[in-house]
């Protein structure tokens, strides 16, 4: 697993953002490497010195957040990675059964630091925004996205949201062509309000979600729909595929996502997890309905050997580099390079449920 | 019942009566709403509008060029659509000025992807011009080159171009040796050479790089199974069945082609049923398809299938694709170029030196829509159908005809009737092929709703 946070010592006082460079540059936000061993590196910049417990080779080009008091750094935008995601808040107004990052009550506003990090991103990068629920701080979020895109038109954003907070007033703003560089990743878990609301743990969430979908459609917003595969909603997937092809055919992608064994899902694994090897019928039917109607449906976080051959082209090697792992048995599998593999935290006893292709 | 969104269902007579007399029950309304035919919520209303709009072709920036570097050809096929020039003729190739202008044009293809098709004449007579075009393409654009060739002559220089990963080969394979030779007015030895070349390339690249299509003379069409076998035995699974086109030389030699009668429709259906039987009885093998029928099916079920430029509505002219002839003239389609070549009517819209944002382009584009046409506006197939004004002009010398009296309409009416008969067929074998042609992996999903 690639570490995202590292122990570090610095002489700064308040948290700051800087970009790590091997050699000295003219950029005021860069820190350059003074020395490096296999386990430590020392960097110097306008904010002072920072010593990180990691070799410079692996950090070169990263945009990091230095937190002197906590004696650590966060690798906010890792150089060369397609999986960079910035956390806006840990608060959320939904409480999903399988939440991988259970929400917290407290919130620390880091927008100024996030904003600075975005401006230092690599050319043409796509920056993920997640939470908690980022649109709980909609005003600050919109402002940051717009300002960053004005300064850096080469960048794009992918923002995960529960779709509970868009309103009619957002339409003129989100209609601006600036927002063509933003794609919203929004979950929809079922074809009925009762089931969806139960999964997200919020009354009337489904109705509010559809209201948001309407505002986003009227804004010409780009949309990715996300559905986590659960024992609860498997049977509902064909109906959901039908519903999406009628109401949400403008979505650029429908991502069906395997369950992550982390957060709430860890303790609820036996009742939430659906083993696709025991029955692919409903997922297959949903994929076929999507295909028939021209929806781009993809299967995320599911190892290829859990997908019947006729549907494997829907599978995506999706698990982010820093949290991907394979089973010992995967060595030598012909599908490995196209396979999602497993999450780093997938339990050892489940890991070997693979059958090499 | 079809909706402007393209969604459709088969309605019972009772439901039709209630629909037309505005006597829908609450249960009717619930069903119609759940299946996308009645919009109640704001999201449903806007989604329906969006789907309806997606059934109209949206013209994208130029990303598809058909180039004719030379009109010369080393064959003289009986149906040749392009009034080709003799192989030794002079003055039928791009001159230096035209080539420079084509290269300038190619440099502007800076979108994510673009396609350039080399037509002729026989483009492989000028590999130097093909290379000059390829060299001009922006490095950042994902290019596909299609070389439409009779494969009569292959040499090292041509192979070097074919070897490129971004090059596809397209050729004609009319059926068996005799049919192919007859239609090409060519001797058997030449046809044998072509078949040897085709098989050599198939061995070298496999079937995915090569497409072939048969041109069918419906007076004496080849035996359906022989034709399929010619393709299948070579691993070619997509067959684009085309009737002799009423243009170019074909106009002079095949006057009957003006109105293809029922015999073509019958042949086409026999061909489709043969594919269906083969797919059903050999389910482990590769799925065979008729290219145009698969495209029609996709247009029925999915919006945005607008890259087949002869079947879309409205049909943007000289926007996302254009044809540049051997003399630099720009045409809205290859058929339009052929009409000019045959001296029937000049449908050029400009030229590669000065551009084609001209009154001619505008005039053609204004007519290239089925919206507002009384016959089309009342037709159930309008969301799926297209408007091909060049075909109308070729046949009738005018675009101003009652639409249902045109061959384009007659042919497509038959195709869509046929497609919907198949969609609602209970025959397992038919359903099996339809679902494969639509890219579905299993047979669980029902294609046609009924109420």
Boltz contact constraints between the chains, C-beta under 6 A:
constraints:
  - contact:
      token1: [A, 210]
      token2: [B, 43]
      max_distance: 6.0
  - contact:
      token1: [A, 213]
      token2: [B, 43]
      max_distance: 6.0
  - contact:
      token1: [A, 214]
      token2: [B, 42]
      max_distance: 6.0
  - contact:
      token1: [A, 214]
      token2: [B, 43]
      max_distance: 6.0
  - contact:
      token1: [A, 217]
      token2: [B, 46]
      max_distance: 6.0
  - contact:
      token1: [A, 246]
      token2: [B, 36]
      max_distance: 6.0
  - contact:
      token1: [A, 247]
      token2: [B, 43]
      max_distance: 6.0
  - contact:
      token1: [A, 247]
      token2: [B, 47]
      max_distance: 6.0
  - contact:
      token1: [A, 249]
      token2: [B, 51]
      max_distance: 6.0
  - contact:
      token1: [A, 250]
      token2: [B, 50]
      max_distance: 6.0
  - contact:
      token1: [A, 284]
      token2: [B, 442]
      max_distance: 6.0
  - contact:
      token1: [A, 285]
      token2: [B, 444]
      max_distance: 6.0
  - contact:
      token1: [A, 288]
      token2: [B, 440]
      max_distance: 6.0
  - contact:
      token1: [A, 288]
      token2: [B, 442]
      max_distance: 6.0
  - contact:
      token1: [A, 288]
      token2: [B, 445]
      max_distance: 6.0
  - contact:
      token1: [A, 289]
      token2: [B, 445]
      max_distance: 6.0
  - contact:
      token1: [A, 291]
      token2: [B, 439]
      max_distance: 6.0
  - contact:
      token1: [A, 291]
      token2: [B, 440]
      max_distance: 6.0
  - contact:
      token1: [A, 292]
      token2: [B, 301]
      max_distance: 6.0
  - contact:
      token1: [A, 292]
      token2: [B, 438]
      max_distance: 6.0
  - contact:
      token1: [A, 294]
      token2: [B, 302]
      max_distance: 6.0
  - contact:
      token1: [A, 310]
      token2: [B, 441]
      max_distance: 6.0
  - contact:
      token1: [A, 311]
      token2: [B, 441]
      max_distance: 6.0
